[in-house]
Amino acid sequence: MKDIEEGKIYFTKVQFDSWLWREFEGEERTLLLDLVNKELGYQVFKTFDKTSAIIDSYPALEEFIFPDGTKIQYYPSGPHSSGVYMKNEKTNFKPIFLHELPIGKKLIFSYGTELTEYEISLLKPYCDTNEFEKYRNRKMKPDEEGCIGYRDEINMEFCGISNSHLPIIKLPMDYYYDEKHIWPSEKLYRYVCENIISKNKILRKYIK
């Protein structure tokens, strides 16, 4: 979506993905804004470890220390194990079995709604690609100026697409910044939550 009159390029679609994981289960949440078709969609998936029911049959975790001091924990091979053997210079050529826990995913909530022309017009200033390009390939750092905290137990990512020469952009959203240093992705997310989600009785209980 390109505004020729203003000479600006706006995102046509933006997506916020978040992941919450606790021991054997978690959630994946996706918030999608389609500014061309004037739609908002939201989905929640329950994720779970398929092997949790037989986890007691696994042997205890073992620890391996690489020559550089890096430590990893792994399951020795067993009757229910799936994964790969690793044997190279990093392990001093000692074979170890890296266990892979299969993850299941189930859709537990899906919702879509139309946005008005007025809502789209208010969203556009927050979807100016010029503001986001300044942050392309940039990583968030807890010790940098303006960082004031982090999303507890949640990982979050922004994704933006435009009908232009600009490639897709993805930005991390794991940390919070003060108003002077706030990232445009966080500004957009806050605006959507405070001005659209909070007014929707169905959606507001899912957005955190």
Beta strands, then each sheet from edge to edge (+ up, - down):
strand 1: 2-3
strand 2: 8-9
strand 3: 13-22
strand 4: 25-34
strand 5: 39-49
strand 6: 62-65
strand 7: 71-74
strand 8: 83-86
strand 9: 96-99
strand 10: 103-114
strand 11: 147-150
strand 12: 154-161
strand 13: 169-172
strand 14: 175-177
sheet 1: 1+ 2-
sheet 2: 10+ 5- 4+ 3- 12+ 13-
sheet 3: 6+ 7-
sheet 4: 8+ 9-
sheet 5: 11+ 14-
end
